């Protein structure tokens, strides 16, 4: 019963932050024409001000992010062309990552390196989880099946580590770089600063939600191992 309660608690912690994040982002999309610059123009302005003229600004359908390999700030069309507080704040946040990259911020470099090898490792873990019952059935060795499950769970845990390493990188990009940058260059109105802080907090919580979802997956498979 305590383990079931833990699963329910993790499920709630996974769903509720995501709902809150979406509510905050949606709330500050209005009014849609709050600022004279679009998110894309804001990102370009801040990058140029920082001397990062070689960093590109692009539209993407894969979520707002900074690509440290291509040296590009990428925004969804809503944020690239939008003039809302959400669009401007998210643009500044991604510029914060470009600042980290330009100044050799160690956690960003570590995350970038980990992301490259974690994806295939997670696929291996998923494969082990799928094959574990078959291995046990073919070899008629329950221990071998359990070993496959345990290996899969451990491999999935590497993704959890990456998500938790991402959080300090996001917090730094938001509150150490983006927020002071917006204040210094007058990107947003003074009365919008508390709202921008709320938006940046919500953005950080997206990674908390993803990390908790990974933890929920691990707990689910661990429950299978205990049977």
Secondary structure as the mmCIF struct_conf table of DSSP 4:
data_model
#
loop_
_struct_conf.conf_type_id
_struct_conf.id
_struct_conf.beg_label_comp_id
_struct_conf.beg_label_asym_id
_struct_conf.beg_label_seq_id
_struct_conf.end_label_comp_id
_struct_conf.end_label_asym_id
_struct_conf.end_label_seq_id
HELX_RH_AL_P HELX_RH_AL_P1 UNK A 2 UNK A 27
TURN_TY1_P TURN_TY1_P1 UNK A 28 UNK A 29
BEND BEND1 UNK A 31 UNK A 31
TURN_TY1_P TURN_TY1_P2 UNK A 32 UNK A 33
BEND BEND2 UNK A 35 UNK A 37
HELX_RH_AL_P HELX_RH_AL_P2 UNK A 39 UNK A 49
TURN_TY1_P TURN_TY1_P3 UNK A 50 UNK A 51
TURN_TY1_P TURN_TY1_P4 UNK A 53 UNK A 54
BEND BEND3 UNK A 55 UNK A 55
STRN STRN1 UNK A 56 UNK A 59
BEND BEND4 UNK A 61 UNK A 62
BEND BEND5 UNK A 64 UNK A 64
STRN STRN2 UNK A 65 UNK A 67
TURN_TY1_P TURN_TY1_P5 UNK A 68 UNK A 71
STRN STRN3 UNK A 72 UNK A 75
HELX_RH_AL_P HELX_RH_AL_P3 UNK A 77 UNK A 81
BEND BEND6 UNK A 84 UNK A 84
HELX_RH_AL_P HELX_RH_AL_P4 UNK A 85 UNK A 102
TURN_TY1_P TURN_TY1_P6 UNK A 103 UNK A 104
HELX_RH_AL_P HELX_RH_AL_P5 UNK A 106 UNK A 139
TURN_TY1_P TURN_TY1_P7 UNK A 140 UNK A 140
HELX_RH_AL_P HELX_RH_AL_P6 UNK A 142 UNK A 171
HELX_RH_PI_P HELX_RH_PI_P1 UNK A 172 UNK A 178
HELX_RH_AL_P HELX_RH_AL_P7 UNK A 179 UNK A 184
TURN_TY1_P TURN_TY1_P8 UNK A 185 UNK A 186
BEND BEND7 UNK A 188 UNK A 188
HELX_RH_3T_P HELX_RH_3T_P1 UNK A 190 UNK A 192
HELX_RH_AL_P HELX_RH_AL_P8 UNK A 193 UNK A 226
#
